[in-house]
Amino acid sequence: MLEDMKEMFSQFGNRLTEIENNQLTWEEIPTATNEDINKLFRVENETLFIENSERDKSVVGQDDVGNIPVESAFLLVYAADGDGRIIKTQTLSSPTQISTSGKQFMTDNSKRESARWVEALDRLIVWGWVKAVGYKGEIFELTGTGYSKADWLKDGMEIDTSKDPLDELKEYEY
């Protein structure tokens, strides 16, 4: 044990010497001008758009329902209409299932369909509209912002939550 400690101290000393020998250099960080900022951000009809080179990524605007993927919108709206929870069920024998208020969102039991709805949930988490509760990552609840966005989406998209989500979703598929 003493030999192990000697070896650890020796390695620690060697690492300190390496760090001391590396010289830190200062680099000037360029400052952004108003022109640079205006190129990145623009506001139209009270909606903030962030310009990016990746045109396929949606920007969530305050009043622009068209920029929110339909799957994420439906998941949020149906959760808000129920108990405010989204359940992510993972088993070894089948793909991950997403449900809310006792309603399934998958048209079949394929990995493709599972990925579609897991991604929809992931977006809601990233946007801060839902949050994980518990420690297993299986139960999610809407945040205050999530509820207000759900109301806004339900009205803006005219989603009828009295219908099965898969039936209602057919109106939005391309």
Sequence and secondary structure as in RCSB ss.txt:
>XXXX:A:sequence
MLEDMKEMFSQFGNRLTEIENNQLTWEEIPTATNEDINKLFRVENETLFIENSERDKSVVGQDDVGNIPVESAFL
LVYAADGDGRIIKTQTLSSPTQISTSGKQFMTDNSKRESARWVEALDRLIVWGWVKAVGYKGEIFELTGTGYSKA
DWLKDGMEIDTSKDPLDELKEYEY
>XXXX:A:secstr
 HHHHHHHHHHHHHHHHHHHHS           HHHHHHHEEEETTEEEE  S TTS    SS GGGS HHHHHH
HHHHHHTTSEEEEE  SSS  EEEETTEE  SSS HHHHHHHHHHHHHHHHHTSEEEESSSS EEEE HHHHHHH
HHHHHHHT  TTS HHHHHTTT  
